[in-house]
Amino acid sequence: MNINKKKLLYPIKYNSNWKRFIANVLLGLTSFPMFMGINLLFPLKANATANLTIQPISWHVIGLDSNKVTDGPDTFNIGARVCNVGTSDATNVQARFVFDSSNQYINLTGSDTLTLDSLPAGATSHPPGNTGAIPSNCRDFYFNVVITRNRQAYDATRLYRIEATADGLGTVSTPSNRELYVEKLVSQNRNSVLTFDGPTVVEQGKTYTYTVSGSTAPGGYEQLVFATNFPNTFFEILSVSTTYSTPSGTSNNANYGDGCGWDSNIGKTPPKGTYRSCIGPVNYGTDGKVGGDFTTTYQVKIIGTGSASVTNLVYDFSGSSYHYNSDYGTGVNTKIVTAVEATSPDLTISKTDNNIDFNVGDTGSYNITVNNTGNAATSGTITVTDTLPTGLTVADGALTVSGANAGDWTCSASGNTITCTSNTAIAISGSSTFSFDVNVDNNAPSSVTNNVSVSGGGEPAANNGNNTGSDTTN
C-alpha cells in the first residue's frame, strides 16, 4: 500500500475540504455572536461625549458719534453662541474673548471669561438670525467692548475671536478673520426707544425680565442692532427675543438683525472684495431689510453685585451710512440698575441645658434659641423639631413652654418628637427663645445628646446648612 507522506503532514495544502472547514469555523465564530448582538472578535465601543460648536451673533461694526465723540454710545455687546451637539452634557463650559491684534482705542471692559456649569446635549446648532427660541443645548455669551472717546478712534480696527471649551474637550473658536471696526455713527431721530421695563434693584442669584420697545424707519434697514448694554460683571444674559413689524411677524433670537446678508470676513488685504457690504442671501423678507416697530425681551440672571447705567442702543446701516438713536442715554432709555446680595433670612438654632446635670427620676430643662443671621426678616411659619434621645420623655406626658418668647410658640409632642411653630417674624439679627421640661427616666444612659432643627420662615434652601443644633447632658 502506497502512502503519500506529504498529504499526511500537510493535509490543508492537499485537501480543499480542510480549507472550507476552517473557513466555516471562522465564519461561525464571527456571525454567531453578531447574531446574538455581540461581536467577540471586533467589539464596538460607544462613548457618550460632548461636542461644542460656536458662531458669532453680533455685528462687527461699532462706532462713535460722527461729530462729537463725547456724545452717544461707546460700549457695545459682542457675543457668540455656543451649542453642545454631542451626546452628553458639557460641564464647566468657558467662553473667552481674545484680541488677536492691538489697538489702544478698542478694549474690553468687564469680564473676558464667562462660565456655565453645564450645557445639555442636543441636535441643533442654531445659526444667528433664525426665528424661534434658542435651543436648550445652546447658550449665548456676551462681552462688553468699549471705544476710547477720541477722534483718532475713527476707522480703528482690532482683530478678535471668541473661543469656548469644556471639561475634557478641545477649544472651538469663531472665525479668526474678523475684526471690530469703528465707524462714524450719525445721530438720528427715526431710531428711538419708547419703553424700558424692568427692575432697578436686583438680587444676586435671581432671574429677571427686561422688556424694551422702540422704532426705526417703517421700511427697516439692511443692518439693525437693538442692544442693551448689560455689564457682564453682574448680568448674565440667558436669552434674547426680538419681534419686528417689518417684515410683518418677523422674530429674532439675538440682538443683531442681519437683514441683507452682511460680509464680516476681512480679505487678505483689508478692506478687500465684498467686506463690509451686503452680499446675501437675505435673511428677512424679499429686500433684506428688518425693523419698523420692535420689542426685545431679555431674560437675565444676576451673577454679581454692583451698580451701572443700563442704556439701550439702536444703530443701523442703511444706504451708505451708519446711524444711532438720538435719545441714547436720555429719558426712558436709561435705568440705573443696582445688583445687591440676595435679601433673605438665615436661621440658626442652639440648645442648652443651663449647664446643669440631669438626675434620674427628676425633670430637666432645655432652652432653645432661634436666631436670624440673614439680611431680611423671617416670614411665614417657623418650625422647630426636637426628637428626644432614649431616656428622656415629655414631662408628665404634657408639654409646657416657658421662657422669654414662649407666647410666640405653639408646641406639641408625639411620642418623643416635639414640634414647635411660630408665625411671629424674627427681625434681622433678632432671636426667639423658649424652654420646655423633660422627664429623666430610669433607663437614661450616663450621657445623652439631644438634637434640634429649625426650618421655614422664608429661608431659601441655600441657607439651610446651619439649621441644626445639639446639646450633650450628663
C-alpha positions in Angstrom: 0.0 0.0 0.0 1.4 3.3 -1.1 1.0 6.2 1.3 1.5 9.9 0.4 3.5 11.2 3.3 3.1 14.9 2.2 -0.7 14.7 2.4 -0.4 13.3 5.9 1.9 16.0 7.0 0.2 18.9 5.1 -3.5 17.9 4.7 -4.6 21.6 4.2 -2.4 22.1 1.3 -3.5 19.0 -0.5 -7.2 18.7 0.6 -9.5 21.7 -0.2 -12.1 20.3 2.2 -9.9 21.4 5.1 -9.9 25.0 3.8 -13.6 25.0 3.6 -13.9 23.5 7.1 -11.7 26.2 8.7 -13.4 29.0 6.8 -16.8 27.8 8.1 -15.5 27.7 11.7 -14.2 31.2 11.5 -17.4 32.4 9.9 -19.4 30.8 12.7 -17.2 32.4 15.3 -17.9 35.9 13.9 -21.5 35.5 12.7 -23.0 33.7 15.7 -22.0 36.3 18.2 -23.2 39.1 15.8 -26.5 37.3 15.5 -26.7 37.3 19.3 -25.9 41.0 19.3 -22.3 40.5 20.4 -19.1 40.8 18.4 -16.3 38.9 20.2 -13.6 39.4 17.6 -14.2 43.1 16.9 -16.0 44.6 19.9 -17.6 48.0 19.3 -17.4 50.7 22.0 -19.7 53.7 22.0 -19.0 56.5 24.4 -21.3 59.5 25.2 -19.4 62.7 24.7 -20.0 66.4 24.5 -19.2 68.3 21.3 -19.2 72.1 21.2 -19.9 74.5 18.2 -19.6 78.3 18.3 -20.6 81.1 16.0 -20.8 84.9 16.2 -24.1 86.5 16.9 -23.1 90.2 16.8 -22.3 92.8 14.2 -18.6 93.6 14.0 -19.3 97.3 13.3 -19.1 99.5 16.4 -18.7 103.3 16.5 -18.7 106.8 18.0 -20.7 109.9 17.3 -19.6 111.3 13.9 -19.5 114.9 15.2 -18.7 114.8 18.9 -17.1 111.7 20.4 -18.2 112.6 23.9 -21.9 112.1 22.8 -23.6 108.9 22.0 -22.5 105.3 22.7 -19.1 103.9 23.4 -19.9 100.4 24.7 -21.1 97.5 22.6 -22.2 93.9 23.3 -20.2 91.4 21.2 -21.2 87.8 21.6 -21.1 84.3 20.4 -23.5 81.3 20.6 -22.1 78.0 22.0 -24.0 74.8 21.3 -23.4 71.3 22.5 -24.3 68.9 19.7 -22.8 65.9 21.4 -24.4 63.0 23.2 -23.7 64.0 26.8 -23.7 67.2 28.9 -20.8 69.6 28.6 -19.5 70.6 32.1 -17.6 73.7 33.2 -18.2 75.5 29.9 -16.0 78.5 29.4 -16.2 81.2 26.8 -13.3 83.7 26.4 -12.9 86.9 24.4 -9.5 87.1 22.7 -7.9 90.0 20.8 -5.5 88.9 18.1 -4.1 92.4 17.3 -3.5 95.5 19.3 -5.3 98.9 19.2 -5.3 101.4 22.0 -8.8 102.7 21.2 -10.6 99.3 21.3 -10.7 97.4 24.5 -12.7 95.2 26.7 -14.5 96.3 29.9 -15.8 93.8 32.4 -15.0 90.0 32.3 -13.1 88.4 29.4 -14.1 84.9 30.5 -17.6 83.7 31.2 -18.6 80.3 32.6 -21.5 78.0 32.6 -21.7 74.9 34.9 -23.4 72.6 32.4 -24.8 72.7 28.9 -27.1 69.8 27.9 -26.6 67.9 24.7 -28.9 68.4 21.7 -29.1 68.0 17.9 -29.4 71.7 17.0 -26.6 74.1 16.3 -28.7 77.3 15.9 -27.4 79.9 13.5 -27.9 83.6 14.3 -30.9 85.4 12.9 -33.2 82.4 13.0 -36.7 82.6 14.4 -37.8 80.7 17.4 -36.4 80.2 20.9 -32.7 79.4 21.4 -32.5 75.6 21.8 -31.8 74.3 25.3 -28.4 72.9 24.1 -27.2 76.4 23.2 -26.1 79.4 25.3 -25.1 82.9 24.3 -22.1 84.7 25.8 -21.9 88.5 25.6 -18.8 90.6 26.2 -18.6 94.4 26.6 -16.3 96.2 24.2 -15.6 99.9 24.9 -14.2 102.5 22.5 -11.9 105.3 23.8 -13.7 108.6 23.2 -11.0 110.1 20.9 -11.3 111.2 17.3 -8.3 109.1 16.5 -10.5 106.0 17.1 -12.5 106.5 13.9 -11.8 103.7 11.4 -9.7 101.9 14.1 -9.8 98.1 13.8 -8.8 95.2 16.1 -8.9 91.5 15.3 -10.9 89.4 17.7 -12.4 86.0 18.3 -14.4 84.2 20.9 -13.4 80.7 21.9 -15.1 78.1 24.1 -14.1 74.9 25.8 -15.4 72.5 28.5 -14.1 69.7 30.6 -12.4 67.1 28.5 -12.8 69.0 25.3 -10.6 71.0 22.9 -11.2 74.6 22.0 -13.6 75.9 19.4 -13.4 79.5 18.1 -15.3 82.0 16.0 -13.6 82.8 12.6 -10.2 84.4 13.1 -10.6 86.7 10.0 -13.0 89.1 11.8 -12.3 92.4 13.4 -14.1 95.2 15.2 -14.4 98.3 13.1 -15.1 101.8 14.5 -17.5 103.7 12.3 -18.7 107.3 12.4 -22.3 107.0 13.7 -24.8 109.7 12.8 -27.4 110.6 15.4 -30.9 110.5 14.1 -34.5 110.8 15.4 -36.0 107.9 13.5 -34.3 105.4 15.7 -35.8 105.7 19.2 -36.6 103.8 22.4 -40.2 104.0 23.5 -40.3 101.9 26.7 -37.8 100.2 29.0 -39.4 98.0 31.6 -37.6 96.1 34.4 -36.5 96.4 38.0 -33.9 98.9 39.1 -32.8 96.9 42.2 -32.0 93.2 41.6 -30.7 90.5 43.9 -27.7 88.2 43.2 -28.7 84.7 42.1 -32.2 85.6 40.9 -33.5 85.8 37.3 -35.3 88.9 35.9 -37.1 90.0 32.7 -36.4 93.3 30.9 -38.6 94.4 28.0 -37.6 97.2 25.6 -39.7 98.6 22.7 -38.7 101.1 20.0 -39.0 102.1 16.4 -36.9 102.7 13.3 -37.8 103.7 9.8 -41.0 101.8 8.7 -39.2 100.0 5.9 -36.4 98.8 8.1 -32.7 98.6 7.5 -30.2 96.3 5.9 -28.4 96.0 9.3 -30.0 96.7 12.7 -28.8 96.3 16.2 -31.1 96.8 19.2 -29.0 96.1 22.2 -29.0 96.8 26.0 -25.5 97.3 27.4 -25.9 94.9 30.4 -22.5 94.8 32.2 -21.4 91.1 32.2 -19.8 91.5 35.6 -23.2 91.1 37.2 -25.7 90.4 34.4 -25.7 87.0 32.6 -27.9 87.3 29.5 -29.8 84.0 29.3 -31.9 84.7 26.3 -32.9 87.5 23.8 -36.1 87.5 21.9 -37.0 90.3 19.4 -40.0 90.9 17.2 -40.2 93.4 14.3 -43.1 94.9 12.4 -41.0 94.8 9.2 -41.3 92.3 7.7 -44.6 91.6 9.5 -44.3 88.9 12.2 -40.5 88.6 12.0 -38.7 87.5 15.1 -35.1 87.1 16.1 -33.3 85.3 18.9 -30.3 87.7 19.1 -29.9 91.5 19.4 -28.5 91.7 15.8 -30.7 91.7 12.8 -28.6 90.8 9.7 -31.2 91.7 7.1 -29.2 91.7 3.9 -26.5 89.0 4.4 -23.6 91.1 5.6 -20.0 90.2 4.8 -18.0 90.4 8.1 -15.0 88.4 6.9 -12.0 90.6 6.0 -9.9 89.7 3.0 -6.1 89.1 2.9 -5.5 92.9 2.4 -8.5 94.5 4.1 -10.7 96.1 3.1 -11.0 93.8 0.1 -13.7 92.4 -2.1 -17.2 92.4 -0.5 -16.0 93.0 3.0 -18.4 95.4 4.9 -21.2 95.1 2.3 -24.4 93.2 1.6 -23.8 90.0 -0.3 -26.8 87.9 0.6 -28.7 85.7 0.8 -31.1 88.0 2.6 -32.4 86.8 6.0 -35.6 88.8 6.2 -38.4 89.4 3.6 -37.5 89.8 0.0 -35.5 93.1 0.1 -33.2 92.1 3.0 -34.4 94.8 5.5 -35.7 94.5 9.0 -37.0 97.0 11.6 -40.1 99.2 11.9 -41.6 98.8 15.4 -39.8 96.3 17.5 -39.8 94.8 21.0 -37.0 92.9 22.7 -37.4 90.7 25.8 -34.3 89.8 27.9 -34.0 87.0 30.5 -31.1 87.8 32.7 -29.5 86.2 35.8 -27.7 88.3 38.4 -24.3 86.8 39.0 -22.6 89.6 40.9 -23.2 92.9 42.7 -22.6 96.5 41.5 -24.4 99.5 40.0 -24.4 100.7 36.4 -26.3 102.9 34.0 -28.0 100.5 31.6 -28.8 102.1 28.3 -30.4 100.8 25.0 -28.7 101.4 21.7 -30.4 101.3 18.3 -28.0 101.5 15.4 -28.1 100.6 11.8 -26.6 100.6 8.3 -28.8 102.0 5.5 -27.9 103.4 2.2 -24.2 104.1 2.7 -24.1 105.4 6.3 -24.4 104.3 9.9 -26.9 105.8 12.4 -27.8 105.6 16.1 -30.8 106.7 18.2 -30.6 110.3 19.2 -32.2 109.6 22.6 -29.3 107.4 23.6 -28.7 107.8 27.4 -31.7 110.1 28.0 -35.3 109.7 29.3 -36.9 106.3 29.5 -33.9 104.9 27.5 -31.7 104.6 30.6 -32.0 102.9 34.0 -29.6 102.9 37.0 -29.6 99.3 38.0 -28.1 98.1 41.3 -27.4 94.5 42.0 -27.2 93.6 45.6 -26.7 90.4 47.7 -29.8 88.4 48.0 -32.0 89.6 50.9 -33.3 86.6 52.8 -33.5 85.2 56.3 -30.9 82.8 57.5 -32.0 80.7 60.5 -29.7 79.1 63.1 -30.6 77.3 66.3 -28.9 76.5 69.5 -29.9 74.3 72.5 -28.6 74.5 76.1 -29.3 72.8 79.4 -28.2 75.6 81.7 -25.1 73.6 82.4 -27.0 71.6 85.0 -26.7 67.8 85.1 -30.0 65.9 84.9 -30.9 63.5 87.7 -32.7 60.2 87.1 -36.3 60.5 88.2 -36.4 64.3 88.1 -37.1 66.7 85.3 -34.6 68.7 83.3 -35.0 71.9 81.2 -33.8 72.7 77.7 -33.5 76.2 76.4 -33.9 76.7 72.6 -32.9 79.9 70.8 -33.7 80.6 67.1 -31.5 83.3 65.5 -31.9 85.1 62.2 -28.4 85.9 60.9 -29.7 86.8 57.4 -30.3 90.2 55.8 -34.1 90.1 55.8 -36.8 89.4 58.5 -38.4 86.0 58.5 -41.9 85.5 57.0 -44.4 82.7 57.4 -44.2 79.8 59.8 -41.0 78.8 61.6 -40.9 75.1 62.7 -38.6 73.7 65.4 -38.3 69.9 65.6 -36.7 68.1 68.6 -36.5 64.3 68.9 -35.7 63.4 72.4 -33.0 60.7 72.9 -33.6 57.4 74.8 -34.0 58.1 78.5 -35.9 61.4 78.1 -39.6 61.9 77.7 -42.1 64.7 77.7 -42.5 65.8 81.3 -45.7 64.3 82.9 -46.9 63.4 79.3 -47.7 67.1 78.6 -45.6 69.8 77.1 -45.2 73.1 78.9 -43.5 76.0 77.2 -41.9 78.8 79.1 -39.2 81.5 78.5 -38.8 84.9 77.1 -40.7 84.3 73.8 -42.9 81.4 74.9 -46.0 83.3 73.9 -44.9 83.2 70.2 -44.6 79.4 70.1 -47.1 76.6 69.9 -45.7 73.2 70.8 -46.9 69.7 70.7 -45.5 66.2 71.4 -46.0 63.0 69.5 -44.0 60.2 71.1 -40.5 61.5 71.7 -40.8 64.1 68.9 -41.5 67.7 70.0 -42.7 70.2 67.3 -43.0 73.9 67.9 -44.2 76.5 65.4 -44.3 80.3 65.4 -45.7 82.8 62.9 -44.0 85.8 64.6 -41.3 87.4 62.4 -37.8 87.4 63.7 -36.0 90.6 62.6 -32.5 90.9 61.1 -30.0 89.9 63.8 -33.0 89.0 66.1 -33.8 85.9 68.1 -36.6 84.0 69.8 -36.1 81.9 72.9 -38.3 79.4 74.7 -37.9 76.4 77.1 -39.5 73.1 77.9 -39.0 70.4 80.5 -38.4 66.7 80.1 -38.5 63.6 82.4 -35.3 61.7 83.0 -36.2 58.1 83.0 -34.6 55.2 84.9 -33.2 53.8 81.7 -31.4 57.0 80.8 -27.7 56.5 80.0 -24.9 58.4 81.7 -24.9 61.0 79.0 -27.4 62.0 76.3 -27.2 64.1 73.2 -30.3 66.0 72.1 -30.5 67.3 68.5 -32.8 70.0 67.3 -33.5 71.6 63.9 -35.3 74.6 62.5 -36.9 75.3 59.1 -39.3 77.7 57.3 -39.6 81.4 57.9 -39.0 82.2 54.3 -35.4 80.9 54.4 -34.1 79.8 51.0 -32.6 76.3 50.6 -29.2 77.8 50.1 -29.1 78.9 53.7 -30.1 75.6 55.2 -26.6 74.4 56.1 -26.7 75.8 59.6 -30.2 74.8 60.7 -29.3 72.2 63.4 -28.0 72.3 66.9 -27.3 69.8 69.7 -26.6 69.6 73.4 -24.9 66.9 75.4 -26.0 66.5 79.0 -24.7 64.3 81.9 
